[in-house]
Amino acid sequence: MTTQTTQAGNGAGAKGTRQTKYQELRQLLRVELSKLLPHDPLPSERELMATYGVSRMTVRQALRLLTDDGLVYRVHGSGTFVADPTTVVKSLRLTSFSEDISARRMTPGSRLLTHERLEADAGIAQDLNLPPGDPVLHLERLRTADGVPMCLENVWLPAALLPDLDDRVLGDSLYQLLDEAGSAPDRADQHIRATVLNTREAELLGVPPYSAALLMTRITYDTAGRAIERARGLYRADRYDVQVTVTRSGT
């Protein structure tokens, strides 16, 4: 994707809001996307910021719109790519584990394994858009459905979001706590793939070592576009499935 340096937001709306800028950037990127092939990579967020003279927030909001349009898709850890026009991209409703399990007519539960305060390493800092070394909270919880282990969940989030987080409330939905703290989860980039469990993971989930599992990784954003959660969940493949309705284009 080759572009010339262009200033977004310099047209009619020079005094415009951030919404005007990201909508304008969306249109500029649509033109560039028409020159690319399906699954071609887009420039990085930093490159788009430099090319169009906009903030990271503006870039992310524009990419979010393009994702909603079905024109691009994001792969966690790899970047943003041009979507195949024959593929229907469907946005799923963002739910917490508790909401998901309740919707399946089961009772969600949680057992806290780890609650610690860490300094963000390079990977966590990048995913949460924080300076390396910033304080983050790390939670490891064993999530259950009707009392049976279902998911081994690790979550990292900026410590400033929940400075008074107490072990006693960690049985509740983390999304509910974030909502009450003023950082309501709004959307997420999620990746799902098959994996196998190591000895510790299998023991906690109550299955033989090297059993099959679903690995879900997720970066969650609030309504302001800030990254508020990095999550890694291991789900028992014998107890959990993912159901998605798909349609053919033009039908």
N, C-alpha and C positions, 0 to 999 in steps of 0.2 A: 504494500500500500504506500504509494508515493504521493506526498502532498506538499504544497507550498505553505510557508508560514502565513497563517490567516488569523485575524483577530475576531473572535466570536463576540457578539454583543456590541459591535460598533455601528450597527445600522440604526433603523428607526427604533429607538429604545436605548440610546446610549446611556440614559438614566435608568435603564430597565432593571428589573429585579433579577435574582439568580434564575428564576423560572424562565425568563426571556432568554437568558444566556444558554441554558441547557437545551431549551427547545431549538434555538438557533444552531447550536452545535449538533444536535440530532439531525437536522436537515443537511448540514454540511457533510456529516458522516454518511448519510444515506447516499449522497452523490458518489462518495469514494467507494462505498460498498458495491455499487453497481459495476465497478471496474474490476472487482475481485471474483474469484471462483469459490464455490462452496467449500468450507472448511479451511480456507486461507486464514492465517492469523492476522489480527489487528495489531497496530502498534501498542506498546505498553501505555499504562496510564500516564507515566512520566513523559513519554514521547508525545502523547496527545496534548498534555498540558503545555509543553514547549511549542508545539506546532501551532496551536490555536490560541495561545496566550490566556488560558483560563485556569481556574483552580481545580484541584483534585476532586472536590465536591461536584463541580459542574460536569467534569468528565464522567464521574460515576453515575450521576443522575441521567446524563445523555445515554450512557450505555444501558442503564436500566430501561429507559424508554425503548431503545432498539431491541432489547431482549423481549420486552412485552409485545413489541411489534412482530416478533418471530424472525427478525432479520439477523440476529447474532445469538450465540450461546456462549456461556462461560464454563470453563473447566478449572476447578480449584487447583491452584498451583501451576497452571499452564498458561492461562490467559483467556482472551476473548477471540472467538472465531466466527467466520461468516456461516450462517445457517444455510442448510440445503433448502431451497424454496419449495421442494416437494414434501418437506417435513412439517407437520403441525406441531408447533411448540405450545405446550399447555402449561400455564402457571398454576401450581397447586396451592391450596390454602396452607398458610404457615400455622402449624400447631405445635404445642409442647407435647412431651411424652405423655403427661397426665391427660391432656385433651384427647390425644390419639387413642390411648387405651380405653378411656371412658367411652369414646365413640364406638369402640368394638364391644361394648357391653361387658367390660371387665373393670375390676377395681384396681387403680394404679397404686403402687407403693414405692418406697424408696429407703435404701439403707446407705448412710453416709460412710464412705471408706476413707476419704482424704479431704481435708479442708486446710489449705495452706496459702500463704502469701509468698509470691515469687517475684523475681525480676524478669521481665520479658526478654527471652532470647531473640535472636534475629528472626526466626520463623514466626513466633508468636507476635512480635512487634510488627512484622509486615502484614500479617493477617488482620490485626486489630488496628492498624494504622497508628501505632504508637512509637515513640523513640525507644530504641533498645535500652533495657535497664529500667523502664518504667514499671511500677508495681502492678501486678495482676493477681487475681484470685484463681486458684486451681481447685476444682472440685471433682472428686471421683465418687460416683454413686452407682450402686447396684439397683436398677429399676425392676420392679416386679409387676406382674399382672395376676390378680387373684392369688397373690402370695407366692407365685412361681417366678423365679428369675427369668427375665426377658432380655435385658439390655445392660451392658456394662458401659457406663457413660463417663467421659472425661470432658470437662468444660473449663475454658479459660476466659476471663472477662476482665476489663479494666477495673482495678481496685476502687477507683473513684466512684464508680457507679453504685456500689453497695458497700459503703465504708463501714457500716455497722452490722454486716451480715453475721448472723449467729447460727451455731450448729442446730439450735432448736427449731429453726424455721426452714431448714434445708430439706425437710420432707415435703414441703409445699412445692408448687410449680415455680420454677425459677423465672419463667416468663411472667407469671403473676407478680412476683417480687420486683422485677424490672419495670413492669407497668406501673406499679405503685410508687416506684422511685422516680418516675418521670421519663423513663427510657423505654417506651413501649416497643417491643419487637414488631417490625413492619414487614420485612421481607428477608429472604435468605438465599444464598447460593449453596446448593446442596449436591453432593456427589455420592453415588451409591455403587458399591462393587462387591464382588464375592471375595471372601478371604477364609483363612482357617485360624482357629484359636490356639494360642499357646497353652502351656500347662496351667499357669495361674488363671488366665482368662476362663479356661474351660471349667476349672474347679469352682470359680465364683458363679458361673452360669449353670453349674450342675449337669455338665455334659462331658463325654470322654475327650481327652486331649486330641487336638487336631480336627475337631469337629468343624463342619462348615458353618459359616456365619455371614451375615451381611454387615459390611462396614459402611457407615454413613458419616461423612464429614460435612460440616456446615459452618458457614460464616453468616451470622445474623446481623441485620442492620435495623436501626430505629427509624422513626419517621423523619428524622433530620438527615438520614443517610450515613450516620456514624456506625462503624463496626462495634458491636457491643458483645458479641459472643463468638468464640471459636469452639466448636463441639466435635467430638469424635465418639460415635456410638457403635458398639458391637452388639448386634442382635442375633439371637438364636435362629438359625435357618429353619429349625423344625417347629418353631413357635410363631414366626413372624413372616408376613409376606407384604409386598407392596403392590397395591392395585391402582392402575391408572386406566382411564377411559381414553381411547385414541380414535380418531376419525380420519377418513381420507379427504384430502383437499377437494373442494368442489362438489361434495355430496351432502 
